[in-house]
Structures are given as C-alpha cells and as structure tokens.
Amino acid sequence: MVASQVFDMGPLLLRLSEFGQQTETTVILCHHFRKNGERYAMPELEELSQAGFAEWARQWLLISRHSKYEEDGKHPLWIAAGGSDGHSGGYGVDIDEGVLQSDFTGRYWDVTVRHAHEVRKEEEKDTEQRWQIKNALRGRDGESLTWLKEHAHMGLPTVRKQIDVMLEDMTVEQFTGQCGKNSKAELYRLTKHA
C-alpha cells in the first residue's frame, strides 16, 4: 500500500468518524473487496479495496460467497467478524431462500451457521470420499451405486451425494448399461479428463 493513498483517504474517513461522533451513531460502511483476492475463500480485512479502509475499521463483518451461486436460492457464505479489540471469528453461513415459482410459492428462509473449521473439516471429508469413489472407478467401464457403496466403503446416501457433485464437475458420467445378466441400470464411470 502506498502511504500517500492512505493519507488521501484519511480526511474522507475522518469526516465519517466525526459524523458518527456528532450524531452519536454507529457508522456502517458497505465496501467491496479487490478483484484479485482468492475466489470463494474466507475474506480478510486486508482484501478491502482501496487504501485506508482496513486501518479505519474498528469492527467488521466481511461477507463473501463460499461457492458460485447456481440460481437455486442457496447462498453458501463465509463471514469473518472481528474488531480492533482483538475479538474475531470465522463462520460458514448457508442461506436457503428457495426459488420463487410462477404461482408465487417456493420461497422460504432457512439459515445454518457453523464455525469455519467445521465447514473446512466437512470439505476435507467430502474430498476424501470423492477420492475413494474415483479410485474405485479407475480402470472400470461403469459401475452401479450399489457396487460403489461396497468398493468405496461408504453408505449409499454418501455415494449418491458425492456422485451428484462428481457429475456436476464432470469427473464422472452417467449412462444406462448392462448390470448383471438380464437387467439394465444407471452406471457411472470416470470421464476422460478425470
């Protein structure tokens, strides 16, 4: 950060501080992050755009997306809270507002708050489970969910959850194929780029 930039912003931020003191109010400033920050990571105070804001803030709530918005009403967010007195915390906040339907139904409000370390631990577990499925499918022409359950050593709901993610990120593909002697089933195999 260039010192002159901080000094340029100083008088403007001072006016905000003085306004808060004169009116005995708390000034709430909405600001944005630099574009070169790590996308979908927990935000940090240093990532605020322009000089001087991080130095001026005495308390903060930094909010960013945890993953891309898919227009499904689900908003996985990171929230970093802190203050100059040393208090701080990081949280994963999942907001599900549903999707408005043509008959004006479908909207609701469901919020889940977890500590950031819990979210990261769950992500690590999900990554490990997808790795197990990928290894089980390596060299195979296509296998059923039941086969994956046994060979990846996890329950069927977990296999379904991870296969859905792997279908979305195109690690696996789904197709109808022969399962056993006389039946057809939905099978899964690794894609060529996996």
N, C-alpha and C positions, 0 to 999 in steps of 0.2 A: 504494500500500500504506500502510496506517495504521501508524504507528510502534508504537502500543500493541499491535497484533496480533502484531508481530514479538516484542515483549517478552513477550507471553503465551505464545508457543510456545517461546521461548528456554529456560526451565527444563526443559521436556519433552525438547527436543532435547539439552540438556546431559546429561541422565540417560542418553540413548542413547550419547553420546560417552564418558562416564565408564565405562559398562558395557563398551564396546569396549576402552578402555584397560586396565581392570582384568582383563579376561579375555584380553587380547592377541589379540583377534579383530577382523575387519572387520565392521562392522555394515552389513547390506544392508537398505535400506528400500524397500519397494514402495509406490508412491503413484500418484495419478491426476492428470490434467490438468483444468483448468477446462473447463466445457462450452462456453464462448463462444469458444474458440480456433478457428482456421480448420481446418475438417474436411479430413482427408487431406493435410495439409501436414506438412513436416518439423517435428518438435516442438522447442520451445525451452525452456530451463530456466525462464524467466520464466512459462511456462504452467502450472507445477505449482500445484495447488490449495492454497489457504490460505497464510498468511504465514509466512515464516521458512525454509521448506524449501530454496529456491534459495540462500539465504545460508549454510545449514548444510552443504549437499552439497560435498564436496571432489572427488569423482569421480562421474560419472554415465553411465548408459546410458538414454536416453529412447527409448521404442518406441511407434510409433503406426501405424495402418493407412495404406496408401498409396491404397487404394480400398476400396469397400464389399465385405464378404465375401458371396460368392454361394452359399455352402454347397456348393462344388465341391472343397474340400480345398486351395484355393490361397490363400495368405496373402501378398499384397504388402505389405511393411512398410517404414517409414522407421526408421532407427536413428541417433540423434545421440549421439555419445560425446564426453566431454570431462572436463576436470579443472581445478582451481584453479591448477595449474602452467602452464596455457596450452595443453596438448595438446587436440586436438579433431579430429573427423571426422564426415562425414555419409555414410550408406550407404543404398542400396536393397537390401533383402534379400527375395528371393522364396522362399517355402517352399511346396512342393507335397507334401502328405502323402497324396494320393489320397483315395478315398472308400470306406469300408467297405461291402462288398456283403453280401447275405444269406448267402452261403457263406463269409464271413469272409476273402475275398480283396479285392484292390483297394487295400490300404494299402501305402505306400512312403514314403520320405523323400528329397526332392531339394531342395537349397538352392543358390541362386545369390546371390552377394554382388557388388555393383557400387558404385562411388563415386557419390554423389548427382548429380554433374554429368553422368555418363554416362546416368543414368536420365532426367534433365531433357532432355538432348540428344535422346534417343530419343523422348521425349514430343513435343518440338517437331517432329521429323521426322514422327511419326505424324499430328500435327495438320495439317502441310503436305500430306501425302499425302491425307488426308480432304478437305481444302480443294480439292485438284486434282480429286478424284472428284466432289465437289459441283459444282464449276464445269463439269465435262464434262457432267454430267446436267442442268444448268439449262436449262429450256425443252424438254427431251426427254420423250417419252411413255413410254420404257422402253428400256433397252439391256442387252445381254449383257455378261458378264465380259470376253469377247474384245474387244468394242467398247471397253469401258472401259480395257482394257490399252493399246490403241492411242491413245485420245484423252486419257487421263490421263497417258500416258507413263511407265508403270511395269510391272514384271513381273506375271505372273498370280498368283503366290503373294502378292505385296504387295497386289494388288487384292482378293483373297479375304480376306486378314487385315483390311483396312480396311473392306470391305463388311460383314463379320461385326460389327465394332464399330458401324458405322452402322445396321445392322439392330437391334442391341440398344438403341441410344439413340434409335431411331425417326427417324433422319434420312432413311433410305431404306426403301422397302418392296419386297418381292419378289413377283412374280406370274408366272404362266405366260402367255406371249404369243407372237404370231407373229414368227418370226425367219426372214427370207428368204421365198421363195415358198411352200414346202410344209412347213416344219418349225416346230415349237413349241420354245420354250426358256424357261429361267428368266431373267426380265428384272428390272431394277432401275430405280426412279425415285425422285425426291425426294418426301418426304411433304409435305403441305400446310403443316406448321409449320416445315419446314426452311429 
